[in-house]
Amino acid sequence: MMLAARLTADVELHRASHPQDVASHPVPTSGAWLDEPQSALHGLTPREAAQAEAPNQMLLESLLRQFEYQADVVGPFARPGVDLHQLRAELGMGGE
């Protein structure tokens, strides 16, 4: 019980001391993210980036991997978001 409280406190402390990590590329909370221009994708939507030239696809892959990493790091303390596997499927970017 104390371990869970400690982990929660550590996650919140990290979020408070590193707001750029959380705010720079927040994990999508809805499927609408697919159609919203993203600064990390040079203003393209994720759908556009998935259909664009290889450099833009690589940026999108990097962003998706960042979301997956963030979800793994915070584990059970993650804020609710969309299913990243479903996002990959909708974009045609299976993550192997």
Buried (B, 14 or more C-beta within 10 A) or exposed (E): EEEEEEBEEEBEEEBEEEEEBBEEBEBBEEEEBBEEEBEBBEEBBBBBBBBBEEEBBEBBBEBBEBBBEBBEEBEEEEEEBBEBEEBBEBBEBEEE
